[in-house]
Amino acid sequence: MRVQNHPILGVLHEVREVALVVDGVRIAAREGETIAAALAAAGIRIHRYTPKQSTPRGVFCAIGQCTDCAMTVNGRPNVRTCMTRAANEMIIETPNQSQGRLD
């Protein structure tokens, strides 16, 4: 789901589509949008599970201050996906991958 016509920003203009690989699954993204936005548009709302209670966590602050959206991007751990722009063929690994969960 994407906003097509924003009440303040106006109509969403066409942009180039790129592919991300998230835990081995290809998803479509819009070039320049954040990884977290691409995940949300693909229906992926859970980014990790807490270690103690296995509680699902998604985007919380969306301004890079917390670590709820942190994932491994192109082999680099702890990348805040809410602040990192999507680029073609990025390899994203969620902490869920080790648990076999991609929700």
N, CA, C and O of each residue as an XYZ file, in Angstrom:
412
protein
N       0.833     -1.165      0.000
C       0.000      0.000      0.000
C       0.890      1.244      0.000
O       1.823      1.355      0.795
N       0.589      2.158     -0.889
C       1.324      3.414     -0.971
C       0.344      4.569     -1.088
O      -0.742      4.428     -1.649
N       0.739      5.698     -0.558
C      -0.055      6.909     -0.715
C       0.133      7.378     -2.162
O       1.260      7.600     -2.604
N      -0.952      7.524     -2.883
C      -0.881      7.975     -4.270
C      -1.124      9.478     -4.409
O      -0.584     10.129     -5.303
N      -1.947     10.013     -3.506
C      -2.263     11.433     -3.549
C      -2.303     11.951     -2.114
O      -3.275     11.732     -1.391
N      -1.248     12.631     -1.718
C      -1.108     13.127     -0.353
C      -1.772     14.502     -0.239
O      -1.612     15.326     -1.139
N      -2.511     14.775      0.840
C      -3.208     16.056      0.955
C      -2.282     17.275      0.996
O      -2.712     18.377      0.652
N      -1.041     17.107      1.401
C      -0.105     18.233      1.456
C       0.946     18.130      0.347
O       1.262     19.129     -0.300
N       1.485     16.937      0.125
C       2.555     16.758     -0.857
C       2.049     16.613     -2.284
O       2.818     16.752     -3.235
N       0.763     16.335     -2.436
C       0.183     16.213     -3.769
C       0.278     14.812     -4.336
O       0.382     13.835     -3.594
N       0.241     14.722     -5.661
C       0.238     13.444     -6.366
C       1.641     12.849     -6.354
O       2.625     13.550     -6.586
N       1.720     11.558     -6.081
C       2.993     10.853     -6.095
C       3.447     10.683     -7.539
O       2.739     10.087     -8.350
N       4.608     11.200     -7.854
C       5.129     11.113     -9.214
C       5.755      9.750     -9.460
O       6.222      9.087     -8.534
N       5.757      9.350    -10.710
C       6.363      8.076    -11.084
C       7.872      8.137    -10.845
O       8.529      9.120    -11.187
N       8.395      7.092    -10.264
C       9.834      6.964    -10.058
C      10.259      5.576    -10.492
O       9.424      4.691    -10.679
N      11.536      5.392    -10.650
C      12.061      4.107    -11.081
C      11.850      3.063     -9.984
O      12.060      3.329     -8.801
N      11.436      1.890    -10.401
C      11.271      0.792     -9.451
C      12.570      0.009     -9.383
O      13.217     -0.242    -10.401
N      12.943     -0.376     -8.164
C      14.139     -1.176     -7.939
C      13.735     -2.433     -7.169
O      12.616     -2.527     -6.664
N      14.635     -3.375     -7.085
C      14.364     -4.622     -6.354
C      15.263     -4.707     -5.128
O      16.456     -4.412     -5.190
N      14.671     -5.111     -4.024
C      15.421     -5.422     -2.802
C      15.276     -6.907     -2.551
O      14.260     -7.505     -2.906
N      16.280     -7.504     -1.944
C      16.203     -8.906     -1.561
C      16.185     -8.942     -0.039
O      17.180     -8.631      0.616
N      15.035     -9.328      0.513
C      14.836     -9.331      1.964
C      14.744    -10.779      2.432
O      13.783    -11.485      2.126
N      15.750    -11.205      3.172
C      15.811    -12.597      3.648
C      15.579    -13.574      2.501
O      14.891    -14.582      2.662
N      16.159    -13.267      1.342
C      16.070    -14.147      0.185
C      14.847    -13.955     -0.684
O      14.718    -14.611     -1.718
N      13.937    -13.064     -0.286
C      12.708    -12.820     -1.046
C      12.813    -11.455     -1.734
O      13.105    -10.452     -1.082
N      12.577    -11.417     -3.039
C      12.629    -10.153     -3.779
C      11.342     -9.358     -3.566
O      10.236     -9.888     -3.663
N      11.523     -8.072     -3.275
C      10.372     -7.174     -3.172
C      10.655     -5.939     -4.026
O      11.809     -5.597     -4.284
N       9.599     -5.289     -4.452
C       9.732     -4.059     -5.231
C       9.853     -2.874     -4.291
O       9.261     -2.851     -3.212
N      10.624     -1.899     -4.719
C      10.775     -0.648     -3.966
C      10.822      0.493     -4.966
O      11.076      0.290     -6.153
N      10.577      1.678     -4.473
C      10.723      2.876     -5.296
C      12.101      3.453     -5.013
O      12.480      3.657     -3.859
N      12.832      3.708     -6.064
C      14.174      4.247     -5.889
C      14.124      5.509     -5.047
O      13.363      6.430     -5.344
N      14.936      5.553     -3.996
C      15.015      6.727     -3.143
C      14.167      6.674     -1.891
O      14.421      7.422     -0.947
N      13.150      5.796     -1.856
C      12.372      5.696     -0.626
C      13.199      4.933      0.400
O      14.172      4.268      0.046
N      12.819      5.024      1.657
C      13.581      4.298      2.669
C      13.289      2.811      2.587
O      12.248      2.395      2.078
N      14.207      2.028      3.086
C      14.009      0.574      3.122
C      12.773      0.255      3.948
O      11.976     -0.602      3.566
N      12.608      0.937      5.077
C      11.442      0.694      5.938
C      10.142      0.970      5.187
O       9.171      0.233      5.358
N      10.099      2.012      4.360
C       8.900      2.319      3.574
C       8.640      1.224      2.549
O       7.492      0.837      2.331
N       9.687      0.729      1.927
C       9.536     -0.359      0.954
C       9.018     -1.623      1.633
O       8.168     -2.323      1.083
N       9.529     -1.913      2.820
C       9.052     -3.082      3.569
C       7.578     -2.930      3.905
O       6.806     -3.876      3.752
N       7.183     -1.750      4.360
C       5.779     -1.508      4.705
C       4.889     -1.671      3.473
O       3.816     -2.268      3.554
N       5.333     -1.144      2.341
C       4.547     -1.251      1.113
C       4.410     -2.703      0.661
O       3.430     -3.068      0.012
N       5.398     -3.528      1.009
C       5.361     -4.951      0.662
C       4.604     -5.770      1.706
O       4.503     -6.992      1.588
N       4.072     -5.095      2.732
C       3.295     -5.790      3.753
C       4.122     -6.347      4.895
O       3.609     -7.096      5.727
N       5.393     -5.990      4.944
C       6.273     -6.476      6.016
C       6.294     -5.421      7.111
O       6.937     -4.381      6.968
N       5.597     -5.688      8.191
C       5.471     -4.710      9.274
C       6.347     -5.069     10.476
O       6.714     -4.191     11.257
N       6.677     -6.326     10.626
C       7.495     -6.764     11.755
C       8.945     -6.832     11.300
O       9.275     -7.540     10.348
N       9.805     -6.093     11.983
C      11.213     -6.039     11.609
C      12.090     -6.934     12.472
O      13.155     -7.374     12.037
N      11.649     -7.200     13.678
C      12.416     -8.070     14.572
C      11.517     -8.512     15.709
O      10.385     -8.049     15.844
N      12.040     -9.413     16.523
C      11.352     -9.863     17.733
C      12.280     -9.626     18.910
O      13.489     -9.833     18.804
N      11.715     -9.189     20.039
C      12.541     -8.932     21.210
C      13.141    -10.230     21.729
O      12.511    -11.285     21.651
N      14.361    -10.156     22.260
C      15.043    -11.378     22.698
C      14.359    -12.103     23.863
O      14.292    -13.332     23.863
N      13.856    -11.369     24.845
C      13.314    -12.014     26.042
C      11.918    -12.583     25.854
O      11.653    -13.720     26.246
N      11.023    -11.804     25.258
C       9.627    -12.249     25.173
C       9.167    -12.548     23.755
O       8.010    -12.907     23.536
N      10.075    -12.401     22.787
C       9.748    -12.642     21.381
C       8.562    -11.799     20.911
O       7.721    -12.258     20.139
N       8.515    -10.562     21.391
C       7.466     -9.622     21.022
C       7.826     -8.971     19.688
O       8.967     -8.549     19.499
N       6.876     -8.884     18.770
C       7.199     -8.277     17.471
C       7.426     -6.769     17.583
O       6.751     -6.075     18.343
N       8.392     -6.284     16.808
C       8.701     -4.859     16.765
C       8.750     -4.421     15.308
O       9.213     -5.157     14.437
N       8.267     -3.214     15.062
C       8.309     -2.624     13.722
C       8.926     -1.253     13.820
O       9.663     -0.958     14.761
N       8.626     -0.414     12.848
C       9.136      0.951     12.891
C       8.506      1.655     14.093
O       7.291      1.610     14.285
N       9.330      2.292     14.880
C       8.835      2.990     16.064
C       8.952      4.502     15.889
O       7.940      5.200     15.825
N      10.168      5.005     15.811
C      10.330      6.460     15.753
C      10.411      6.988     14.321
O       9.979      8.109     14.056
N      10.950      6.210     13.410
C      11.106      6.582     11.993
C      11.984      7.811     11.775
O      11.911      8.449     10.725
N      12.813      8.142     12.763
C      13.751      9.255     12.602
C      15.177      8.867     13.009
O      16.020      9.735     13.233
N      15.440      7.569     13.101
C      16.783      7.090     13.359
C      17.267      7.152     14.788
O      18.461      6.989     15.041
N      16.361      7.386     15.738
C      16.776      7.507     17.131
C      16.735      6.185     17.896
O      17.510      5.990     18.833
N      15.850      5.285     17.512
C      15.785      3.975     18.181
C      16.432      2.937     17.270
O      16.974      3.287     16.222
N      16.381      1.682     17.652
C      16.971      0.634     16.813
C      15.952     -0.432     16.407
O      16.332     -1.531     16.003
N      14.676     -0.114     16.512
C      13.658     -1.118     16.186
C      13.667     -1.517     14.723
O      13.202     -2.605     14.382
N      14.184     -0.665     13.849
C      14.194     -0.981     12.417
C      15.559     -1.455     11.934
O      15.739     -1.661     10.734
N      16.518     -1.634     12.827
C      17.886     -1.980     12.431
C      17.955     -3.374     11.818
O      17.410     -4.340     12.353
N      18.641     -3.450     10.682
C      18.833     -4.708      9.960
C      20.225     -4.717      9.354
O      20.932     -3.710      9.389
N      20.614     -5.857      8.800
C      21.876     -5.949      8.084
C      21.598     -5.624      6.622
O      20.743     -6.250      5.996
N      22.319     -4.646      6.077
C      22.127     -4.210      4.698
C      23.456     -4.351      3.956
O      24.458     -3.733      4.316
N      23.437     -5.170      2.923
C      24.651     -5.439      2.133
C      25.825     -5.841      3.021
O      26.959     -5.416      2.801
N      25.537     -6.665      4.026
C      26.566     -7.177      4.922
C      26.919     -6.262      6.083
O      27.696     -6.652      6.955
N      26.373     -5.066      6.114
C      26.659     -4.118      7.201
C      25.578     -4.221      8.265
O      24.417     -3.929      7.981
N      25.926     -4.630      9.490
C      24.910     -4.792     10.542
C      24.446     -3.464     11.117
O      25.110     -2.437     10.974
N      23.297     -3.508     11.769
C      22.742     -2.384     12.532
C      22.462     -1.133     11.700
O      22.657     -0.012     12.168
N      22.007     -1.332     10.475
C      21.633     -0.202      9.618
C      20.198      0.188      9.957
O      19.308     -0.662      9.969
N      19.977      1.439     10.225
C      18.617      1.927     10.518
C      17.872      2.080      9.198
O      18.144      2.995      8.420
N      16.941      1.183      8.957
C      16.251      1.143      7.669
C      15.283      2.292      7.480
O      14.875      2.569      6.352
N      14.907      2.966      8.548
C      14.011      4.122      8.414
C      14.742      5.329      7.861
O      14.104      6.287      7.426
N      16.064      5.303      7.869
C      16.865      6.432      7.409
C      17.703      6.101      6.172
O      18.392      6.974      5.644
N      17.651      4.857      5.707
C      18.497      4.419      4.599
C      17.658      4.263      3.343
O      16.658      3.545      3.338
N      18.067      4.934      2.289
C      17.321      4.894      1.029
C      17.548      3.590      0.289
O      18.657      3.055      0.265
N      16.486      3.089     -0.312
C      16.544      1.853     -1.080
C      17.307      2.073     -2.380
O      17.162      3.107     -3.032
N      18.113      1.099     -2.743
C      18.827      1.104     -4.018
C      18.726     -0.291     -4.617
O      18.553     -1.274     -3.897
N      18.833     -0.371     -5.920
C      18.637     -1.630     -6.619
C      19.566     -2.732     -6.110
O      20.761     -2.523     -5.906
N      18.982     -3.899     -5.914
C      19.684     -5.132     -5.529
C      20.305     -5.089     -4.136
O      21.244     -5.837     -3.865
N      19.808     -4.240     -3.257
C      20.271     -4.277     -1.870
C      19.889     -5.611     -1.256
O      18.803     -6.132     -1.511
N      20.767     -6.153     -0.459
C      20.517     -7.401      0.263
C      20.222     -7.032      1.717
O      21.084     -6.515      2.428
N      18.991     -7.307      2.143
C      18.539     -6.964      3.484
C      18.356     -8.253      4.274
O      17.699     -9.185      3.809
N      18.934     -8.304      5.458
C      18.746     -9.448      6.342
C      18.125     -8.952      7.639
O      18.702     -8.115      8.334
N      16.948     -9.472      7.960
C      16.297     -9.095      9.208
C      16.808     -9.982     10.333
O      17.267    -11.098     10.089
N      16.728     -9.487     11.566
C      17.069    -10.349     12.698
C      16.163    -11.577     12.747
O      16.522    -12.582     13.360
N      14.990    -11.508     12.109
C      14.047    -12.628     12.099
C      14.561    -13.803     11.283
O      14.125    -14.936     11.486
N      15.484    -13.546     10.364
C      15.956    -14.597      9.480
C      16.489    -15.790     10.269
O      16.255    -16.942      9.901
N      17.199    -15.510     11.346
C      17.758    -16.611     12.143
C      16.658    -17.414     12.829
O      16.865    -18.571     13.196
N      15.468    -16.790     13.004
C      14.343    -17.492     13.614
C      13.438    -18.103     12.543
O      12.454    -18.770     12.861
N      13.780    -17.867     11.266
C      12.968    -18.394     10.189
C      11.620    -17.676     10.057
O      10.647    -18.260      9.582
N      11.569    -16.421     10.476
C      10.303    -15.675     10.466
C      10.446    -14.430      9.622
O      11.260    -13.563      9.939
N       9.692    -14.323      8.579
C       9.570    -13.097      7.803
C       8.089    -12.816      7.718
O       7.382    -13.411      6.904
N       7.613    -11.905      8.563
C       6.177    -11.619      8.645
C       5.818    -10.433      7.810
O       4.650    -10.045      7.758
